[in-house]
Amino acid sequence: MSLSGGGRQAVEAVWRIESTRIVGTLARFTGDFALAEDLAQEAFAEALVGWSRDGVPANPAGWLLTVGRRRAIDAFRRRAALDDRYAALAREAEEGGGDGGSDVLWDPDRIDDDALALMFISCHPVLSREAQVALTLRVLGGLTSDEIARAFLVPTATVQARITRAKKTLGAARVRFEVPSREECRDRLGSVLSVLYLIFTEGSTASHGGDLIRTDVAGEAVRLARILARLLPDEPEAHGLLALMELTAARFPARVGPAGEPVLLEDQDRRRWDRSAIGRGRAALVQAGRSGRGLGAYGVQAAIAECHAVASSVVGTDWDRVVLLYEALGRLAPSPVVELNRAVAVAMASGPAAGLAVVDQLVDAGALADSHLLPSVRGELLTRLGRRDEARGELEIAVRRCRNDRERDLLRRKLAALG
């Protein structure tokens, strides 16, 4: 397979699919997380040149791992004094040999452990919360620095600096590449769950670009959430987050039209929803409720998603229950976005005027000042109330703020419909 004309796209596709496993395998090989991430980046940089010239190898992951391993040996040799571990690794790798397609490092039975170790190392307590999120999104989610910056509304240079500092901090603290103890897992669980949720959110509604949904990113978050829930079967929020992801992803097939345009909930063909994913999500939600401690924030969001999943239509949705669940969520994890979603539910349960009253409270508080979400919802409610001129003004603001091409097109269509 030749890369002429599309070399970068091909390498980026492999990076998106394989980077987590490659970094994890190299980290296990070297025992050095920061070095492993650098080695993976160097291997992919070499692929940009080599694959354009020679074509994609039969085993891209094996090729990249072999390059990363060889570069690791070179790094060991450059050190002023090799300790016994590095010397032994170098000897074993040299004796193993292998060509560019070797998969000598590829151990399928260790992939899950490697990914989990990466999750908890990226969320190590020696790192700041911002660094934890940025590093995990970069290494496990495969997101670029630009994508992470857009997700957090900060400059790209800031994200790059956070990632660089995080790797240096892990190295200085001599953090070992290993799955932490069960007690340590529980201490870091909140950070890990938050990061996985952010990865999934970026995939389910892309912050920018030409695609509404990035199923590769969302799928990676679901995969990692399944691993986490399997390893920590008694942690309700691990199951709650998995339930939320499964129930949300179940609607992906109906959320996008033939030309990639967004399809609103009321217009979706519910026959296209993934019933298997709904079943998995509901089962995970049951598991989350078995602890006897009540649902956490992710579990409550999953319960809201379940209300939509089991309803036959928008009109047939139990909106009173959805409002109650959003009120509970607002107590567990208060945020302007939660309140905005509650406003939408209130509008469905009690009419647009009641929903608009909630939205106006957010406006008065100066919430979501840079987001397109608030003017978008306010414009929709004003339209339903017949206040077309005000609705037009809100939708124009939403168009200017929106960074996703597909969502922006939808907002423009709503504007055009106002005349």
N, C-alpha and C positions, 0 to 999 in steps of 0.2 A: 504493500500500500504506500503510495507516494504522498508526500506532504506538500508538494508544490502548490502554492497559492493558498494553502490553508494550514501551514505548519503550526502557527501559534494557536489556532483554534483547536487543532488536534491535541496538542500538548496540554492546553488548558482543560480540555475535556477529561484527559487521563488524570490530571491533577485533581479535578473536582471529585472524581470517582475513587481514586486510589491514595490520595495524600495522607489520610488518617492512618491507613494501614502501613504505609511506607514509613512515615515518621515513627509510628509505634514500634515497628520491627527494628528500625535503626536505633531507636532509643534502648530497646532491649539488648541489642548487639553491643552498643557502646557503653551503656549505663549512664549516658549523659543526655538529658532531654534537650538542652539548648544546642549542643553539638549536632544532635540528630536532626533537629529542624533545619539547621544551616546546611547539613549534608543533603537533605531532601531538596532544598531550594537549589543547591549547586547541581544536583543530578538532573533536575528538571531544566535548568539553564543549559546544561550540556545536551539534553534531548532536543531543545529548540534548534541547535545547530546540527547534531548528528542525524536526527530523524528527517530533517529537511533534505539532507544529502543522501542518506542511505535508505530511507523509508522506515515505517514503523516496524519494530521487531515483533516476532510472533508472540513473545511474552513481555509486554511493556513493563509490567510491575517487576518482573525478574531482572530486566535490563536496568531499570532505575535503582533497584536494590544493589545490584552488582557495582554500579557506578558509585553509589553512596558508600558501600563497604570499602571500595578501593580508596576513596577519598578519606575515609576514616583512618585507614592504615597509614596513609600519607600524613595525616594530622598527628597520629601517634608518634611517628618517626621524627617529626619536627620538634617534638617536645624535648626539653633539655634533658630530662631523666624519665625513662619509661618505667612505670611500676610493673609488677609481675602480671597484673591483669591485662594491661594493654599489650605487653609483650606476648602473652599467651594468645590473645585475640588475633594479633598479627600473624603468629605462626599458624594458627588454625585456619585462618582465611587463606594464607598462601598455599597451605597444603591442600585445601579444598579446591583451589583453582576455579575453573568454570568460565564460560564465555559470557557475552553480553546478554544472553537469554537465560542465564542461570536463575533458578529460584531456590537456591540452597538455604536462603534465610526465611523463606516463606513457609510458615507453620500455621496452617488453617486453624488448628486447635488453640492457638494463642491469640488469634485476632481479637476476640472479645475482651480478653484480659488486657491486651495492649491498649485498646481503645478506652477501656475503663480507667486504666492507669493514667493515660493522657488526660482524661477528664479531671481526675482528682489532682494531678500535678498542676494542671492549668489553673485550678481553683485552690491552690495551696495557700494557707493563711499568711505566708510571708509576703504575698502579693496584695496590692490594693484591689478593691472591688473592680475598679475600672480596668486594671491590668488583667485581672482574672477573666473578665468578659472578653476583652479584646484578644487575648492570647487563645482562648478556647475557640472563639469564632474563627480565628485565623487557622489554627492547627487542626481542629476537629470539624469545623463547619466548612473549611475550604473557601471562606469568603475573602475577597481582596481587601486591602486597606481602605480603598475608596468605598466599598460597600459597607464596611463596618463604620466608617466615618459618617455615611449618610444615615445609618441606623441610629447613631447617637448624636447626630447634629453637631459634630465637631470637625475641625480641619483634619484632612488626611495625615498631615505631618504629626498631629497630636497622637493619632492612632499608631503610627509607625514608631513614634518615640515610646509609647506605652509598651508595645510589643518588645522593642529592643531592651528597655529597662527590665521588663519582666523576665526575659531570658537571662540577663546578667544577674538578676537577683536570685533566680533559681540556682544558677551556677555558683554564686558566692555562698549561698546557704547549703550547698552540697546536697540538694534534694535528690534522693534516689529514685530511679525509675522502678516503681513497684506499686501494686494496689495496696492502699493503706489498710490499717486494721479496721474492724467493724466500727469501733468507737470513733476513730478519725473520720471514717466515711460519713457517719451521722453528723459530725461537727461541720463538715464541708458540704453537706447535702444541699442546703439552701442555695449556695452559690452555683452548684452544678445544675440544679433544677432551673434556676433563673437563666443560666446561659443556654441550656437546651431550649427553653421556651423562646428566647430571643432568636435563636437560629431558626426555629420552626416558624416564628412570626415573619421573619424575612422571607422564608420560602412560601408561606401561604398567601402573603400579599406583599410583593416585592416593593421595596422602598423607592425604587427608581427603575428606569429602563423600559424596554418595549414589551415585556411579559408581565402579565398580572400575577401569575403563579410560577414559582420556580420549584418544580417538583423534586429536582435533585437535592436541593438544600433542605426542603421540608422532609424528604424521605430519609436523609441522613440523620436528622433530629429524631425522627420516629425510631430509626434503627437503634440509636444510642439510648433512647428512653426505654426501649424494650430490654436492652442489656442491663440497664440500671435497675429496672423493676424486677428482673429475674435474679439479680445478685442481692437485692435488698427486698425480699418478699414481704417483710413486715413493716415497711415504710409506706404509709397510706398516700403521701403526696407523690411518691414515685409512681404509684399506680394512677393517682389522680391526673398527673401530667400526661401519662401515656393515654389515658382515656380521653382527655381533651384533644390530644393530637389525632388520635384515631377517628374520633367523631367529626372533627373539623376536616381532616383529609378526605373523609368519605364523600364530602360534597364537591371535591375538586373537579370530577368529571363533568359536572353540570354548571360550574361557575364560569366557564369560558365558552364562548360561541365559536362557530366554524372559522371565523377570521381572527380569533384571539381576543375578541371584545368581551368585557365583563357582562355576566348575566346576573341580574338582581335576584335576590332570594325568591321574591314573589313570581318571577318568570322562569325559575328553574324547573326542568323536567326531573321530578324526584325519582322517576324510574331509573335514572342514570346514576343515582347515588350508590356508592359501593356498600352493599348490604353486609359483606364480610367485614369490612372495616367498622361498620356500625356495631356488629355483633362483638367484635374484639373490644371496641371502646366501651360498650355497656358492661362487658365482663370485667374489664379493668376497673370500671367505676364501682361495681359490686365489691371487688377486692379492696378498693380504697376505703369502703365503708365498714369493712369487717374488723377494723382495729378497735372499734368502740370509742374512739376519740373524736368522732365527727369528721366531716370533710374539711380539708383545708382550702386555701384559695384556688388551687388548681382543680381540686375536686369539685368545688362549687361551679367553676367555669365549665367543667365537663358536664355537670348536671344541666346547665343552661343549654349546652350543645345537644344534650340528649333530648330536651324538650323539642328542639327543631327536628331532630332525627326521627322521632316517632310520630310527628304530626303529619297528617295527610296533605296539609296546605298551610299557607301563612294564616289564613282566617281560622283554621282549625287548631292553631297552636295555642297552648295554655299560657296566654300572655300574663295572666295574673300570677301564675307560679314563676314565670320568668322575672317579673318585677320583684317578687319576694326574694328570689335568688340573687338578683343584682343588689338588693338592699343588704343581704347577708355578705356578699362579696365586698361591698363598700365598707363594711365594718372590719373585715379581715384584711383587706388590701386596698385602702382608699386611694383613689387617683382620679384625675379629671376624665380619663378615658372610660373608666368604669362608670362614672356619673353620666357621661355622654351616652353610653350604651343603655343605661337605665332610662334615660330620657326617651330613647327610641322605643323601649319596651312600654313605658308609660303612655306614649302616644298611641301605640297599638292597642293597649288595654283600655285607655280612658279618653282617647281623642287627641288630635294634634295640639290643641290649645294647652292641655295639661303637660304634654311633652315639651312644648315651647317654653313654658314657665321654668322647667328644670334647666333647659339650655340657656335661657337668659341669665340665670344665676351664675352659670359658668362664665358667660360673657362679662358680667359685672365683676367677677373675681379676677378677670384677666387671664383665665386659664387657656391653654393650648393656643397661645398667641401666634405661633409660627406654623401651626398645623392646618391642613385643608379640611380635617375631619369636622371641626365645629361649624364653620360656615356652610359646609356641605349639608350637614344634618339640619341646620337652621333654615337653609334655603329650601330644603325638601318640605319641612313643616310649614313654612310660610306659603309655599305653593299650595299645599293641601288646604290652607285656610283662605286661599284666594287673594293673598297679599302679594301680587305678582311683582310689582316694582321692587319691593323690599327683597323678595326672593331672588330677583335678578342680581341685585347688588351683592348678596351673600354668595351666590354661585360664581360670580366674577372673581370674588376674592379667593374662593376655593380653587378655581382654575389656575390662578397665579401662583398659589402655594403648592399645588400638587406636583409631585416629581415623577410619578409613574405615568407613562404615556397612555396606557389603556384606561386608567382611572380618569385622566384628564379628558380623554375623548368622550367618556361617558358624561362627565360634567358639562362638556360643551353641548352634547346632545340635549341635556336637560335645559340648558340655557336657550337653545334654539327652539325648544318646544314652548317656551314662554312667549315667543314672538318678539 
